[in-house]
């Protein structure tokens, strides 16, 4: 009897250790810091949040995914608990992500990004596919906007001045209320379940981005050009959209033309924030995809070597 009790105690303690959450701050070397959390063991899985939100948008995925993967979520520069952005310091979200991976000794990872997070995952797919085990682009992909090599010109600067002045006249609180309703608008029958958590994150958001002139944080057109020049990228990729968001669109996402291992899925009865609106369906889809990726490649130890160089020239 004592032996059996000891066995179960060890088993429970082992399970608890596997689910233990760790958190901390990473200093980026330019005065900024990223806040991150990780939980679980196994192959690394990184979750990238959307604009105006933070790591909490993954609450329905973080612990679920950590049962099988070493799951990391963090706040992008300018969001959540991470440092605020500046109008003069050039950085990219991809560069910050790579520095976080290096600091956590992650050579390659499964990367899941939604909306703005998908912009960053798309940049990574084009510029640094060697750092990816797989890629999931949710409600977004590679942007069609100028990248860091094309600074803001006088015309764009003047336009931003007008937009910022109009926003200040409207009031940040009114802007946030309108933005919340925009995120809610494409939702389906279960959308009200996400209103309260979205409202909390948007309330806590500083709204720095719409009130300032951002530097180029995404590679956008530069990433598209690299993807085209390469011809085909063989990173297993899943592209996911909500039915209500694509009902008036035809065709498939443009990224598919340059991906040799890509699947496109439209989830019914949901919109832009589908991971929060239909978490059970979303989680099942992502975990099934990741299991397929694992089953199709040779079983090799996950490397913990630090490698790679951030695209913006920083280690």
Residue pairs with C-beta under 8 A, 6 or more apart in sequence:
18 40
18 41
18 66
18 67
19 39
19 40
19 63
19 66
19 67
20 39
21 37
21 38
21 39
22 37
22 38
22 39
23 35
23 36
23 37
23 38
24 35
24 36
25 33
25 34
25 35
25 36
25 81
26 33
26 34
26 36
26 99
26 100
26 103
27 33
28 34
28 77
28 83
28 91
28 96
28 99
29 99
29 314
30 89
30 91
30 314
31 83
31 89
32 77
32 82
32 83
32 89
32 91
32 96
33 82
33 83
34 74
34 75
34 76
34 77
34 82
34 83
34 96
34 99
34 100
35 55
35 74
35 75
35 80
35 81
35 82
36 55
36 72
36 73
36 74
36 75
36 100
36 104
37 55
37 62
37 72
37 73
37 74
38 70
38 71
38 72
38 73
38 104
39 62
39 63
39 66
39 70
39 71
40 65
40 66
40 67
40 68
40 69
40 70
40 71
41 69
41 70
42 68
42 69
42 70
42 302
43 69
43 70
43 109
43 110
43 133
43 294
43 302
44 69
44 70
44 72
44 101
44 104
44 106
44 108
44 109
44 110
44 133
44 302
45 65
45 69
45 70
45 71
45 72
45 109
45 110
45 111
45 112
45 290
46 71
46 72
46 73
46 74
46 97
46 101
46 106
46 109
46 110
46 111
46 112
47 55
47 58
47 61
47 62
47 65
47 71
47 72
47 73
47 112
47 113
47 117
48 76
48 97
48 111
48 112
48 113
48 114
48 116
48 117
48 118
48 120
48 121
49 55
49 57
49 58
49 73
49 75
49 76
49 79
49 80
49 114
49 116
49 117
50 57
50 114
50 115
50 116
50 117
50 139
50 273
51 115
51 116
51 209
52 79
52 179
52 183
52 201
52 202
52 205
52 207
52 209
53 79
53 198
53 201
53 202
53 205
54 75
54 79
54 80
54 81
54 201
54 204
54 205
55 62
55 73
55 74
55 75
55 80
56 80
56 197
56 200
56 201
57 114
57 197
57 198
57 201
57 273
57 275
57 276
58 73
58 275
59 197
60 275
60 276
60 279
60 282
60 283
61 71
61 112
61 275
61 279
61 282
61 283
61 286
62 71
62 73
64 283
64 287
65 71
65 283
65 286
65 287
68 287
68 290
69 110
69 290
72 100
72 104
72 106
72 109
74 82
74 100
75 81
75 82
76 82
76 93
76 96
76 116
76 120
77 83
77 84
77 85
77 91
77 93
77 96
77 217
78 84
78 85
78 206
78 208
78 209
79 205
80 204
84 206
84 208
85 91
85 208
85 209
85 212
85 214
85 215
85 217
86 215
87 212
87 213
87 214
87 215
88 215
89 215
90 148
90 215
90 216
90 312
91 215
91 217
91 312
92 123
92 148
92 216
92 217
92 218
92 219
92 310
92 311
92 312
93 116
93 119
93 120
93 123
93 217
93 218
94 120
94 123
94 124
94 127
94 128
94 218
94 219
94 310
94 311
94 312
95 310
95 311
95 312
95 314
97 120
97 124
98 128
98 131
98 308
98 309
98 310
98 311
99 310
99 314
99 315
101 107
101 109
101 131
101 308
102 306
102 307
102 308
102 315
105 304
105 305
105 306
106 304
107 131
107 302
107 303
107 304
107 305
107 306
107 307
107 308
108 130
108 131
108 132
108 133
108 302
108 303
109 131
109 132
109 133
110 132
110 133
110 134
110 135
110 136
110 290
110 293
111 121
111 124
111 132
111 134
111 135
111 136
112 121
112 136
112 138
112 286
113 119
113 120
113 121
113 122
113 136
113 137
113 138
113 140
114 138
114 139
114 140
114 273
114 275
115 138
115 139
115 140
115 272
115 273
116 140
117 138
117 140
118 137
118 138
118 139
118 140
118 141
119 140
119 141
119 142
119 143
119 218
119 220
120 218
121 135
121 136
121 137
122 137
122 140
122 141
122 142
122 143
122 223
122 255
123 142
123 218
123 219
123 220
123 223
123 311
124 131
124 132
124 135
125 132
125 135
125 137
125 142
125 223
125 227
125 233
125 235
125 237
125 255
125 259
126 142
126 219
126 223
126 224
126 226
126 227
126 230
126 233
127 219
127 223
127 226
127 311
128 308
128 311
129 233
129 234
129 235
130 308
131 307
131 308
132 235
133 236
133 293
134 235
134 236
134 237
134 238
134 289
134 290
134 293
135 235
135 236
135 237
135 238
136 237
136 238
136 239
136 240
136 286
136 289
137 237
137 238
137 239
137 240
137 253
137 255
138 239
138 240
138 241
138 274
138 275
139 240
139 241
139 242
139 245
139 272
139 273
139 274
141 239
141 253
141 254
141 255
142 219
142 220
142 223
142 224
142 227
142 254
142 255
143 218
143 219
143 220
143 221
143 223
144 220
144 221
144 224
145 218
145 220
145 221
146 216
146 220
146 221
147 216
147 218
147 219
147 220
147 221
147 222
147 223
148 215
148 216
148 219
148 222
148 312
149 222
150 216
150 221
151 216
152 160
152 213
152 216
157 213
160 213
163 210
164 210
164 211
164 212
164 213
167 175
167 210
167 211
168 211
172 207
172 211
175 207
175 210
176 202
176 203
176 205
176 207
179 202
180 195
180 198
180 199
180 202
183 198
183 272
183 273
184 191
184 194
184 195
184 198
185 271
186 242
186 244
186 245
186 271
186 272
187 194
187 244
187 270
187 271
187 272
187 273
187 277
188 242
188 243
188 244
188 268
188 269
188 270
188 271
188 277
188 278
189 269
190 269
190 270
190 277
190 278
191 270
191 271
191 277
193 276
193 277
194 273
194 276
194 277
197 276
198 273
198 276
219 311
227 233
227 255
227 258
228 258
230 258
231 258
232 258
232 259
232 260
233 258
233 259
233 260
234 259
234 260
234 261
235 259
235 261
236 261
236 262
236 289
236 292
236 293
236 296
237 255
237 259
237 261
237 262
237 263
238 262
238 263
238 265
238 285
238 286
238 289
239 253
239 255
239 256
239 262
239 263
239 264
239 265
240 265
240 266
240 267
240 274
240 282
240 285
241 253
241 264
241 265
241 266
241 267
241 274
242 266
242 267
242 270
242 271
242 272
242 273
242 274
242 277
243 266
243 267
243 268
243 269
243 270
243 271
244 269
244 270
244 271
245 271
245 272
246 266
252 264
253 264
255 262
256 262
256 264
263 289
265 285
267 274
267 278
267 281
267 282
267 285
269 278
270 277
270 278
270 281
271 277
274 282
275 282
309 315
